[in-house]
Amino acid sequence: MSGKVVKFEDLDVFKCSRQLTNEIFRITDNSREFRSFALRDQVRRASISIMSNIAEGFEKRTRQEFIHFLYIAKGSAGELRA
């Protein structure tokens, strides 16, 4: 992508996080490992948090705040991996 990004939906990292969230929902709908509502809910919320924090940080419009929210998204990614 060239030029200035004007909306978070154009960020590759946001697009990937949205794809990840869609995949998490697909997997948790069809997997025996996610019969537990609590586990399924936690995994889904962690994936949504990644995407949401990227969007929220971008909308803050300062580089420092955006970076802060990217670190929060990174923490949610770690939670999801765990």
ZAMAR-532305 format. One record per residue (C-alpha): residue in one letter; x, y, z. Coordinates in Angstrom, 2 decimals. Layout:
  aa        u        v        w
   A        X        Y        Z
...
//
This chain:
  aa        u        v        w
   M     0.00     0.00     0.00
   S     1.36     3.40    -0.87
   G     0.46     6.77     0.58
   K    -1.14     7.71     3.83
   V    -3.65     5.36     5.43
   V    -6.82     7.29     6.26
   K    -8.93     4.56     7.87
   F    -8.04     1.58    10.02
   E    -9.85    -0.78     7.64
   D    -7.02    -0.15     5.15
   L    -4.29    -1.37     7.52
   D    -2.95    -4.81     6.62
   V    -2.67    -5.66    10.32
   F    -6.37    -4.88    10.80
   K    -7.33    -6.97     7.77
   C    -5.32    -9.90     9.14
   S    -6.86    -9.54    12.59
   R   -10.35    -9.54    11.08
   Q    -9.53   -12.69     9.13
   L    -8.16   -14.26    12.32
   T   -11.35   -13.40    14.21
   N   -13.50   -14.89    11.45
   E   -11.40   -18.06    11.52
   I   -11.58   -18.28    15.33
   F   -15.37   -18.07    15.19
   R   -15.47   -20.75    12.48
   I   -13.18   -23.08    14.42
   T   -14.94   -22.60    17.75
   D   -18.33   -23.27    16.17
   N   -17.26   -26.67    14.83
   S   -14.72   -28.00    17.29
   R   -15.21   -30.52    20.09
   E   -12.40   -28.77    21.97
   F   -14.60   -25.71    22.38
   R   -17.72   -27.30    23.82
   S   -17.04   -25.37    27.01
   F   -18.82   -22.04    26.71
   A   -16.25   -20.35    28.95
   L   -13.29   -21.43    26.82
   R   -15.03   -20.61    23.55
   D   -16.06   -17.19    24.88
   Q   -12.57   -16.38    26.14
   V   -10.91   -17.31    22.85
   R   -13.44   -15.32    20.85
   R   -13.13   -12.26    23.08
   A    -9.33   -12.34    22.82
   S    -9.51   -12.39    19.02
   I   -12.04    -9.56    18.97
   S    -9.82    -7.57    21.33
   I    -6.91    -7.72    18.88
   M    -9.01    -6.26    16.08
   S   -10.75    -3.72    18.33
   N    -7.56    -2.34    19.85
   I    -5.98    -1.83    16.44
   A    -9.06     0.14    15.37
   E    -9.31     2.12    18.60
   G    -5.64     3.03    18.60
   F    -5.79     4.20    15.00
   E    -8.78     6.40    15.76
   K    -6.94     8.13    18.62
   R    -4.92     9.91    15.93
   T    -1.65    10.22    17.82
   R     1.28     7.97    17.12
   Q     1.97     7.42    20.82
   E    -1.61     6.32    21.58
   F    -1.72     4.12    18.49
   I     1.46     2.36    19.61
   H    -0.02     1.92    23.09
   F    -3.10     0.21    21.68
   L    -0.95    -1.97    19.41
   Y     0.78    -3.24    22.54
   I    -2.62    -4.01    24.06
   A    -3.54    -5.90    20.86
   K    -0.24    -7.78    21.12
   G    -1.16    -8.80    24.66
   S    -4.50   -10.12    23.43
   A    -2.66   -12.08    20.74
   G    -0.58   -13.69    23.47
   E    -3.72   -14.53    25.39
   L    -5.19   -16.14    22.28
   R    -2.04   -18.19    21.68
   A    -2.11   -19.42    25.29
//
